[in-house]
Amino acid sequence: MNPFIRAIVLTMLLLVAVARAPAAPPAETMPPEKSVLPNGMTVILQEDHSSRVVSLSAFVKIGARHESGATAGVRYFLQQMLRRGTSRQTAQEIEGKLADIGAGMDVTVGDDYVELYATGGGPNTAFLVSLMGEVLLEPRFDPAEIEKARKDILSQLDGHNDHIRSWAYQSLRESLYQDVADQPFAYALPPIGRESSIQRIQKEHLLNYHRLYYVPNNTVLVAVGDFDTPQTLQQVRETFEGSQPRDLPKSFSTEFMEPSDYHLDVKERDVDAAWLLAGYRLPPASSSDAVPLRVVSALLGEGMGSLLYKDLRNREAIAYEAASTFTPRVYACELLIYLQTNPMEIDHAKERVFANIESLQTQSVSQADLRRAIEYASGTFALAHMRTRERAWHYALFESLGLGYEFDLHFAQKMRQVTAADVQRVCKQYLNCASFVLVMPSAL
């Protein structure tokens, strides 16, 4: 065969083979894509084809600042009603449909948001989007179900009071977040409410909060998993297009009382060991100092290499437990230090906590300790993103905090840029006024 003709034939055969070849599979994980619907709803979608799972998270930006002492727990109460059926289906019918496809749906309540989330197989994305819209927009406020929810919440309150650290932490919040009239408010209010406020909440309160705040321009919807982005975005549009935006009411004041030197609240309970909790009110999550303060928490009490663990548990051997946590919030972040010790060692333990904080304020932290803290915080942050459920939650959280979902993608990098000078500066500026709660055995 003529070489020229042979080349043409081979080229044509190659083109036919390419045309018949199956399309290349999509990349396993795509970058998140953010859209804002005409009604103001924020939608963030991230395709991840590494598994056949999809997770959806809907954050409604209604926080503790939208409650008062009289309505404490109304957000939690309302979220429990989302689990008790809609205007179209009973709770049992919804649970049955979810069970049939191996999916699940539940609610959470945070300090600055409430959440409805669902997880299931990727092929069921359209069904889950539609069901979440129905549950969010059309909850059934049946009087009998309201009373059942009230009974359940009051029972949960009893259990909460039996958990010593949770009970002590709530006491700490009440002293840490007070208004200018010296009254606990906003983050001081227990998310689950108080017995008096839960007893007071009626159907009209639930209906009013739902009408005012469960609106599209106050909602962030995130989906992460095995789906097609354009198709899922269209499903979200169709599901929520009938929901109209609303001017949001002003939240209660968030002007906190200026902290004094320190506040100590001593309580007695039927316990064997003593608990000491120390809380520091910090700037909001939007502050540039929030990232260095997150590293400070890791330095002080996160992991076996942290300063408090090495000092109080290994060197001094006076604490059964010594740790810290950092909580990002819209109006005030928080550093919590907690330890459990022998009641006879409580003064010594408190002195060592102060000594470690003073050391960070007056001396440059060693590079070894700083690297460990950054690696620990970065590593635990990465582990908290292993599942689609966790990634969806983090995207929704940072978007709701006003930082944008992109903050999640760069958070570890920001922590790696924190220097010893940053640590010393923020410790000097913010770790001066603490609120303490000390729980001692009642027999002493």
Backbone hydrogen bonds, N-H to C=O, Kabsch-Sander energy under -0.5 kcal/mol:
donor,donor_aa,acceptor,acceptor_aa,energy
6,R,2,N,-3.0
7,A,3,P,-2.1
8,I,4,F,-1.7
9,V,5,I,-2.6
10,L,6,R,-2.5
11,T,7,A,-2.1
12,M,8,I,-2.3
13,L,9,V,-2.5
14,L,10,L,-2.2
15,L,11,T,-2.2
16,V,12,M,-2.2
17,A,13,L,-2.4
18,V,14,L,-2.4
19,A,15,L,-2.3
20,R,16,V,-2.0
21,A,17,A,-1.2
30,M,47,E,-2.9
33,E,45,L,-2.7
35,S,43,V,-3.0
37,L,35,S,-0.5
37,L,41,M,-2.7
40,G,37,L,-2.4
42,T,219,T,-2.0
43,V,35,S,-3.2
44,I,221,L,-2.6
45,L,33,E,-2.6
46,Q,223,A,-2.5
48,D,225,G,-3.1
49,H,28,E,-4.2
50,S,28,E,-0.5
51,S,48,D,-0.6
54,V,120,G,-2.9
55,S,224,V,-2.5
56,L,118,A,-3.1
57,S,222,V,-2.7
58,A,116,L,-2.9
59,F,57,S,-0.6
59,F,220,V,-2.9
60,V,58,A,-0.5
60,V,114,V,-2.7
61,K,59,F,-0.5
61,K,218,N,-2.6
62,I,60,V,-2.4
64,A,111,D,-2.9
66,H,63,G,-2.2
67,E,64,A,-1.8
72,A,68,S,-0.7
74,V,71,T,-2.3
76,Y,191,P,-0.5
77,F,73,G,-2.8
78,L,74,V,-2.6
79,Q,75,R,-2.3
80,Q,76,Y,-2.0
81,M,77,F,-1.4
82,L,78,L,-1.0
83,R,79,Q,-0.5
83,R,80,Q,-0.9
84,R,81,M,-1.7
86,T,89,Q,-3.1
87,S,138,E,-1.8
94,I,90,T,-2.1
95,E,91,A,-2.7
96,G,92,Q,-2.1
97,K,93,E,-2.1
98,L,94,I,-2.3
99,A,95,E,-2.5
100,D,96,G,-2.0
101,I,97,K,-0.8
101,I,98,L,-0.8
102,G,99,A,-1.2
103,A,98,L,-2.7
104,G,119,T,-2.3
106,D,117,Y,-2.2
108,T,115,E,-2.0
110,G,113,Y,-2.6
114,V,60,V,-1.8
115,E,108,T,-2.7
116,L,58,A,-2.0
117,Y,106,D,-2.7
118,A,56,L,-2.2
119,T,104,G,-2.1
120,G,54,V,-2.3
122,G,52,R,-3.2
124,N,121,G,-1.9
125,T,122,G,-1.9
128,L,124,N,-2.3
129,V,125,T,-2.7
130,S,126,A,-2.3
131,L,127,F,-2.6
132,M,128,L,-2.6
133,G,129,V,-2.0
134,E,130,S,-2.0
135,V,131,L,-2.6
136,L,132,M,-2.5
137,L,133,G,-2.4
138,E,134,E,-2.4
140,R,85,G,-2.6
141,F,139,P,-0.7
142,D,140,R,-1.1
146,I,142,D,-2.3
147,E,143,P,-1.9
148,K,144,A,-1.8
149,A,145,E,-2.5
150,R,146,I,-2.4
151,K,147,E,-2.2
152,D,148,K,-2.1
153,I,149,A,-2.5
154,L,150,R,-2.4
155,S,151,K,-1.8
156,Q,152,D,-2.1
157,L,153,I,-2.2
158,D,154,L,-1.5
159,G,155,S,-1.7
160,H,156,Q,-2.5
161,N,157,L,-1.9
162,D,158,D,-0.7
162,D,159,G,-0.6
163,H,159,G,-0.6
163,H,160,H,-1.1
164,I,162,D,-0.9
167,W,163,H,-2.7
168,A,164,I,-2.8
169,Y,165,R,-2.5
170,Q,166,S,-2.0
171,S,167,W,-1.5
172,L,168,A,-2.1
173,R,169,Y,-2.4
174,E,170,Q,-1.6
175,S,171,S,-1.0
175,S,172,L,-0.7
176,L,172,L,-2.0
177,Y,173,R,-2.1
178,Q,176,L,-0.6
179,D,183,Q,-3.0
180,V,255,E,-0.6
182,D,179,D,-2.3
185,F,177,Y,-2.0
188,A,185,F,-2.4
189,L,186,A,-2.0
193,G,190,P,-1.6
194,R,72,A,-0.7
198,I,194,R,-2.8
199,Q,195,E,-2.1
200,R,196,S,-1.1
201,I,197,S,-1.6
205,H,202,Q,-0.7
206,L,202,Q,-1.7
207,L,203,K,-2.7
208,N,204,E,-2.2
209,Y,205,H,-2.4
210,H,206,L,-2.3
211,R,207,L,-2.4
212,L,208,N,-2.3
213,Y,209,Y,-2.3
214,Y,209,Y,-0.5
214,Y,210,H,-1.5
215,V,213,Y,-2.2
218,N,215,V,-1.9
219,T,216,P,-1.8
220,V,59,F,-2.7
221,L,42,T,-3.1
222,V,57,S,-2.9
222,V,220,V,-0.5
223,A,44,I,-2.4
224,V,55,S,-2.5
225,G,46,Q,-2.3
226,D,53,V,-2.1
227,F,225,G,-1.3
229,T,227,F,-0.5
232,T,228,D,-2.7
233,L,229,T,-2.8
234,Q,230,P,-1.8
235,Q,231,Q,-1.8
236,V,232,T,-2.3
237,R,233,L,-2.3
238,E,234,Q,-2.5
239,T,235,Q,-2.1
240,F,236,V,-2.3
241,E,237,R,-1.2
243,S,240,F,-1.6
244,Q,242,G,-0.5
252,F,65,R,-1.8
256,F,254,T,-1.0
257,M,178,Q,-3.5
263,H,434,A,-2.0
265,D,436,F,-1.9
266,V,264,L,-0.5
267,K,438,L,-3.2
269,R,440,M,-2.1
271,V,269,R,-2.0
274,A,341,T,-2.9
275,W,439,V,-2.1
276,L,339,L,-2.6
277,L,437,V,-2.5
278,A,337,I,-3.2
279,G,435,S,-2.7
280,Y,335,L,-2.4
282,L,280,Y,-0.5
282,L,333,C,-2.6
285,A,329,R,-2.7
287,S,284,P,-2.0
290,A,287,S,-1.4
293,L,289,D,-2.0
294,R,290,A,-1.7
295,V,291,V,-1.7
296,V,292,P,-2.0
297,S,293,L,-1.8
298,A,294,R,-1.5
299,L,295,V,-2.4
300,L,296,V,-2.6
301,G,297,S,-2.5
302,E,298,A,-1.2
303,G,301,G,-0.6
306,S,303,G,-1.6
307,L,299,L,-2.9
308,L,300,L,-2.9
310,K,306,S,-2.5
311,D,307,L,-2.2
312,L,308,L,-2.5
313,R,308,L,-0.8
313,R,309,Y,-1.2
314,N,309,Y,-1.7
315,R,310,K,-2.6
316,E,311,D,-3.4
318,I,312,L,-3.1
319,A,312,L,-1.2
320,Y,340,Q,-2.9
321,E,340,Q,-1.3
323,A,338,Y,-2.4
324,S,301,G,-1.7
325,T,336,L,-2.3
327,T,334,E,-2.5
333,C,283,P,-1.7
334,E,327,T,-1.7
335,L,280,Y,-2.0
336,L,325,T,-2.6
336,L,334,E,-0.5
337,I,278,A,-3.0
338,Y,323,A,-2.6
339,L,276,L,-2.1
340,Q,321,E,-2.1
341,T,274,A,-2.4
342,N,318,I,-0.6
345,E,342,N,-2.4
346,I,343,P,-1.0
349,A,345,E,-2.7
350,K,346,I,-2.4
351,E,347,D,-2.2
352,R,348,H,-2.0
353,V,349,A,-2.0
354,F,350,K,-2.2
355,A,351,E,-2.3
356,N,352,R,-2.1
357,I,353,V,-2.0
358,E,354,F,-2.8
359,S,355,A,-2.0
360,L,356,N,-1.5
361,Q,357,I,-1.5
362,T,358,E,-2.1
363,Q,359,S,-2.2
370,L,366,S,-2.4
371,R,367,Q,-2.7
372,R,368,A,-2.3
373,A,369,D,-2.4
374,I,370,L,-2.4
375,E,371,R,-2.8
376,Y,372,R,-2.6
377,A,373,A,-2.7
378,S,374,I,-2.6
379,G,375,E,-2.6
380,T,376,Y,-2.6
381,F,377,A,-1.7
382,A,378,S,-2.2
383,L,379,G,-2.4
384,A,380,T,-1.4
385,H,382,A,-1.8
386,M,383,L,-1.3
391,R,387,R,-2.0
392,A,388,T,-2.6
393,W,389,R,-2.0
394,H,390,E,-2.2
395,Y,391,R,-2.5
396,A,392,A,-2.2
397,L,393,W,-2.6
398,F,394,H,-2.5
399,E,395,Y,-2.0
400,S,396,A,-2.3
401,L,397,L,-2.1
402,G,399,E,-1.0
403,L,398,F,-1.9
404,G,398,F,-1.3
407,F,404,G,-1.7
408,D,405,Y,-1.4
409,L,405,Y,-0.6
409,L,406,E,-0.7
410,H,406,E,-1.0
410,H,407,F,-0.6
411,F,407,F,-1.0
414,K,410,H,-2.2
415,M,411,F,-2.1
416,R,412,A,-1.8
417,Q,413,Q,-0.6
417,Q,414,K,-0.9
418,V,415,M,-1.6
423,V,419,T,-2.0
424,Q,420,A,-2.3
425,R,421,A,-2.3
426,V,422,D,-2.5
427,C,423,V,-2.0
428,K,424,Q,-2.1
429,Q,425,R,-2.0
430,Y,426,V,-2.6
431,L,427,C,-1.6
432,N,430,Y,-0.9
433,C,430,Y,-0.5
434,A,261,D,-0.8
434,A,432,N,-0.6
435,S,279,G,-2.2
436,F,263,H,-4.2
437,V,277,L,-2.4
438,L,265,D,-2.7
439,V,275,W,-2.9
439,V,437,V,-0.5
440,M,267,K,-2.9
440,M,438,L,-0.6
442,S,269,R,-2.2
444,L,441,P,-1.4
